[in-house]
Amino acid sequence: MPKENRPPMSDAEQEVLQALWKHGPGIVRDIQAFLAEAGQDWSRSTVITLLQRLEKKGYVASDKSGHAFVFRAAVSREDVGRQRLREVAEELFEGDPAPLLLAFAEKHRFTDEELQQFREMIREAESRRKRKPKK
């Protein structure tokens, strides 16, 4: 499934994916324990259902290892963040990301390091735009 076209996640699915990001791959029993540490006392069948949904949507992958399936995140936090920002830009600003970024930047105090990262990203974006052939 293309990265841009993953279906949205439910809140419960997001909690499972966050557990995988935080703790790494695991079998259902491990993931259930990680979720319990975070305050979610879900049954084994609920965790399995959520993992299967996430796998079907392309957020999680599994491998049969020994007697159990090992589940791992198939996407990074950054990938999901980019997807969510695209969705918000589509929903609120007809797909234009600039107003979304400007609205966020107006209300947030960035560190010097973050500002330097933005400068580098802007330089890279300008460079890509210059290299892109005109239609």
C-alpha positions as CSV (number, residue, x, y, z in Angstrom):
1,M,0.0,0.0,0.0
2,P,1.5,3.4,-0.9
3,K,2.6,5.4,2.0
4,E,0.4,8.3,1.2
5,N,-2.8,6.2,1.0
6,R,-2.8,4.5,4.4
7,P,-6.3,4.6,6.0
8,P,-6.5,6.6,9.2
9,M,-6.0,4.9,12.6
10,S,-8.3,4.8,15.5
11,D,-7.1,6.1,18.9
12,A,-6.7,2.5,20.1
13,E,-4.7,1.6,17.0
14,Q,-2.5,4.6,17.6
15,E,-1.8,3.5,21.2
16,V,-0.7,0.1,19.9
17,L,1.6,1.6,17.3
18,Q,3.1,4.0,19.8
19,A,3.9,0.9,22.0
20,L,5.7,-0.7,19.1
21,W,7.6,2.6,18.4
22,K,8.6,2.8,22.1
23,H,9.5,-0.8,22.8
24,G,10.2,-2.3,19.5
25,P,9.0,-5.5,17.9
26,G,7.2,-8.1,20.1
27,I,4.8,-10.9,20.4
28,V,1.2,-10.2,21.4
29,R,1.9,-11.0,25.1
30,D,4.7,-8.4,25.2
31,I,2.7,-5.8,23.4
32,Q,-0.2,-6.4,25.8
33,A,2.2,-5.9,28.7
34,F,3.5,-2.7,27.2
35,L,0.0,-1.4,26.8
36,A,-0.9,-2.4,30.4
37,E,2.1,-0.4,31.6
38,A,0.6,2.6,29.8
39,G,-2.7,2.1,31.5
40,Q,-4.6,0.0,28.9
41,D,-5.9,-3.2,30.3
42,W,-7.0,-4.8,27.0
43,S,-7.6,-8.5,26.5
44,R,-5.3,-10.6,24.4
45,S,-8.0,-10.8,21.7
46,T,-8.4,-7.0,21.6
47,V,-4.7,-6.5,21.1
48,I,-4.6,-9.1,18.4
49,T,-7.6,-7.4,16.6
50,L,-5.9,-4.0,16.8
51,L,-2.6,-5.5,15.5
52,Q,-4.4,-7.2,12.6
53,R,-6.2,-4.0,11.7
54,L,-2.9,-2.0,11.8
55,E,-1.3,-4.7,9.6
56,K,-4.1,-4.6,7.1
57,K,-3.8,-0.8,6.9
58,G,0.0,-1.0,6.4
59,Y,1.2,0.4,9.7
60,V,2.4,-2.9,11.2
61,A,4.1,-6.0,9.8
62,S,4.4,-9.4,11.3
63,D,6.7,-12.4,10.9
64,K,6.2,-15.9,12.2
65,S,9.1,-16.6,14.5
66,G,9.0,-19.9,16.3
67,H,5.6,-20.5,17.8
68,A,4.3,-16.9,17.7
69,F,4.0,-13.9,15.4
70,V,6.4,-11.1,16.0
71,F,4.8,-7.7,15.3
72,R,6.8,-4.6,14.4
73,A,6.0,-1.0,13.3
74,A,6.2,-0.8,9.5
75,V,6.2,3.0,9.5
76,S,8.1,5.6,11.5
77,R,6.6,8.3,13.7
78,E,7.9,10.8,11.1
79,D,6.0,9.0,8.2
80,V,2.8,9.0,10.2
81,G,3.4,12.7,11.1
82,R,3.9,13.6,7.5
83,Q,0.7,11.7,6.5
84,R,-1.4,13.4,9.2
85,L,-0.1,16.8,8.3
86,R,-1.0,16.2,4.7
87,E,-4.5,15.2,5.8
88,V,-4.9,18.3,7.9
89,A,-3.7,20.5,5.1
90,E,-6.2,18.8,2.7
91,E,-9.0,19.2,5.2
92,L,-8.5,22.7,6.4
93,F,-6.5,24.5,3.6
94,E,-7.5,22.7,0.4
95,G,-4.1,20.9,0.3
96,D,-2.0,24.0,0.7
97,P,0.6,23.2,3.5
98,A,1.9,26.8,3.9
99,P,-1.0,28.2,6.0
100,L,-0.8,25.1,8.2
101,L,2.9,25.6,8.8
102,L,2.6,29.4,9.3
103,A,-0.2,28.9,11.8
104,F,1.9,26.5,13.8
105,A,5.0,28.6,13.6
106,E,3.1,31.7,14.9
107,K,2.3,29.9,18.2
108,H,5.4,27.9,18.9
109,R,8.8,29.0,20.3
110,F,11.5,27.1,18.5
111,T,15.0,26.5,19.7
112,D,18.1,27.7,17.8
113,E,18.7,24.1,16.7
114,E,15.2,23.7,15.4
115,L,15.4,27.0,13.5
116,Q,18.7,25.8,12.0
117,Q,17.0,22.6,10.9
118,F,14.2,24.7,9.2
119,R,16.8,26.8,7.4
120,E,18.4,23.7,6.1
121,M,15.1,22.2,5.0
122,I,14.2,25.5,3.2
123,R,17.6,25.4,1.4
124,E,16.9,21.8,0.3
125,A,13.4,22.6,-0.8
126,E,14.7,25.5,-2.9
127,S,17.4,23.3,-4.4
128,R,14.8,20.6,-5.3
129,R,12.5,23.3,-6.9
130,K,15.4,24.6,-9.0
131,R,16.3,21.1,-10.2
132,K,12.7,20.2,-11.1
133,P,12.1,20.6,-14.9
134,K,9.5,23.2,-15.8
135,K,6.4,21.9,-17.6
